[in-house]
Amino acid sequence: MMRKILPPLAVMLAALLWSLDGFLRQELYSISSFLVVMLEHALGAILFLPFLIKSRSEIKTLGQRGWISILWISICGGILGTFFYTKALSYVSYIDLSVVVLIQKLQPLFAISLSAIILKEKLSQRFIGLAMVALIGGYLVTFGTTPMTDWDDKTMIAALLALLAAFSWGSSTVLGKHALNRLPFTTVTGLRLFLTAIFAIIIFSITSGIETTDALTTNQWKYLIFIVLSTGAVALFFYYYGLQHLPASHTTIYELVWPLAAVFLDWVIRGHILGITQFIGAGLLLSSMILLTREKTND
């Protein structure tokens, strides 16, 4: 029983940590989004270097398709997804944080579709029904009854960035599952962080110059290190553990804890009171996830 519950709990714990991410990254608003991406992955790669050294023999046996999956999650999941998300958060001074959390309403659509196409995961009618309920609940939690027609230009830009992040992370969930069929989750976590750090350092050194890091204050370095040890590398560790034991289509639904917790924290920290529609959405979201834990999963 515990073996069946732990993977969903691990994914939801990662999602819970990610819900804090928006608040932490807002403290780094004055830093280039790409610099934040580069530094957090470089620090995470150092943290997980022992796992890579230990698994070097397994890495050598990784085939072409396995490397394609690793490169995809490193570039799309590590660089592009995080960059688009961090950039979207830079608009929080003009818009509600909840709009940025749009990524969690759309990411499951990409992940569920791609898991059926690429991984050949069978989606039961019951699962599809629960997934739709979860998506509706997630939308209501974040937006309530506010229509998208009321969005201004900055809101639309933030939503577009969130959409790009949704595709990057949704596809990375599917390709991450593909990689986990070939390597243990500790190795996949380490490779993802290491390769993302390498690509980010190369790109950033060409476009901005490493000397830009001198502008970081001691307080900003503290926030970066805290991100790595909580919402960054550590959360990714829990996430890949859960993904290794769950279908990608199920994993992406459990990730909806992220917007639920983010909006709740926005309520507690900033006093943005949830409306009755949002409470209804939270009930739909939680109920669907509880029922999904009883669905048959593939180890």
Residue pairs with C-beta under 8 A, 6 or more apart in sequence:
4 293
4 297
5 293
6 242
6 245
7 241
7 242
7 243
7 244
7 245
7 246
7 297
8 242
8 246
8 250
8 254
8 289
8 292
8 293
9 242
10 238
10 239
10 241
10 242
11 238
11 239
11 242
11 243
11 246
11 251
11 254
11 255
11 257
12 254
12 257
12 289
13 235
13 238
14 235
14 236
14 238
14 239
14 242
14 255
15 239
15 254
15 255
15 256
15 257
15 258
15 261
16 257
16 258
16 261
17 230
17 231
17 234
17 235
17 238
18 231
18 235
18 255
18 258
19 257
19 258
19 259
19 260
19 261
19 262
19 264
19 265
20 230
20 231
20 261
20 265
21 227
21 231
21 232
22 89
22 92
22 97
22 100
22 101
22 262
23 265
23 269
24 223
24 226
24 227
24 230
24 231
25 36
25 86
25 89
25 227
26 89
26 92
27 219
27 220
27 223
28 36
28 220
28 223
28 224
29 89
29 90
29 93
31 215
31 216
31 220
32 208
32 212
33 83
33 86
33 87
33 90
34 83
34 200
34 203
34 204
34 207
34 208
35 204
35 208
35 212
35 213
36 82
36 86
36 224
37 78
37 79
37 82
37 83
37 86
37 196
37 200
38 197
38 200
38 201
38 203
38 204
39 213
39 224
40 82
40 224
40 227
40 228
40 232
40 233
41 78
41 82
41 193
41 196
41 197
41 200
41 232
42 197
42 200
42 201
43 224
43 225
43 228
43 232
43 233
44 193
44 197
44 228
44 232
44 233
44 236
45 190
45 193
45 194
45 196
45 197
47 193
47 228
47 229
47 233
48 186
48 189
48 190
48 193
48 194
48 233
48 237
49 190
49 194
51 186
51 187
51 189
51 190
52 59
52 187
52 190
52 191
52 194
55 183
55 184
55 186
55 187
55 190
58 183
58 184
58 187
59 183
59 187
59 191
62 70
62 182
62 183
63 182
65 178
66 178
66 179
66 182
66 183
68 175
69 175
69 176
69 178
69 179
69 182
70 179
70 188
70 191
70 192
70 195
71 195
72 171
72 172
72 175
73 172
73 175
73 176
73 179
73 188
73 192
74 191
74 192
74 195
74 196
74 199
75 195
75 196
75 199
76 168
76 169
76 171
76 172
76 175
77 168
77 169
77 171
77 172
77 175
77 176
77 192
77 196
78 192
78 193
78 195
78 196
78 199
78 200
79 196
79 199
79 200
79 203
80 164
80 165
80 168
81 165
81 168
81 169
81 172
82 165
84 161
84 162
84 164
84 165
84 168
85 100
85 103
85 161
85 162
85 165
87 161
88 100
88 103
88 158
88 161
88 162
88 165
89 97
89 100
91 100
91 154
91 155
91 157
91 158
91 161
92 100
94 154
94 155
95 152
95 154
95 155
95 158
96 272
97 262
97 266
97 270
98 142
98 143
98 262
98 263
98 266
98 272
99 142
99 143
99 151
99 155
99 158
99 159
99 162
100 158
100 162
101 142
101 162
101 258
101 259
101 262
101 263
102 142
102 159
102 162
102 163
102 166
103 162
103 163
103 165
103 166
103 169
104 138
104 142
104 166
104 255
104 256
104 258
104 259
105 135
105 138
105 139
105 142
105 166
105 259
106 162
106 163
106 166
106 167
106 170
107 165
107 166
107 167
107 169
107 170
107 173
107 252
107 255
108 131
108 134
108 135
108 170
108 252
108 253
108 255
108 256
109 135
109 166
109 170
110 166
110 167
110 170
110 171
111 170
111 171
111 173
111 174
111 248
111 249
111 251
111 252
112 123
112 131
112 249
112 252
114 170
114 171
114 174
114 248
115 121
115 173
115 174
115 177
115 247
115 248
115 249
115 252
116 122
116 123
116 249
118 174
118 175
118 178
119 174
119 177
119 178
119 247
119 248
121 247
121 248
121 249
121 298
123 249
124 295
126 295
127 249
127 250
127 292
127 295
130 253
130 288
130 291
130 292
130 295
131 249
131 253
131 288
133 284
133 287
133 288
134 253
134 256
134 284
134 285
134 288
134 289
134 292
135 256
136 281
136 284
137 256
137 280
137 281
137 282
137 283
137 284
137 285
137 286
137 287
137 288
138 256
138 259
138 260
138 281
138 285
139 281
140 277
140 278
140 280
140 281
140 282
140 284
141 259
141 260
141 263
141 274
141 278
141 281
141 282
141 285
142 259
142 263
142 278
142 281
144 275
144 277
144 278
144 281
145 275
145 277
148 159
151 159
170 252
173 243
173 248
173 251
173 252
173 255
174 248
176 188
176 192
176 240
176 243
176 248
177 243
177 247
177 248
177 251
179 188
179 191
180 188
180 240
180 243
180 244
183 191
184 244
185 237
185 240
185 241
185 243
185 244
186 237
186 240
188 240
188 244
189 233
189 236
189 237
189 240
192 236
192 240
193 233
193 236
201 210
204 210
204 212
216 224
228 234
242 251
242 254
243 251
245 297
245 299
246 254
246 297
246 298
247 297
247 298
250 292
250 295
250 297
253 288
253 289
253 292
254 289
254 292
256 285
256 289
257 289
260 282
260 285
260 286
263 272
263 274
263 278
264 274
264 282
266 272
267 273
267 274
274 282
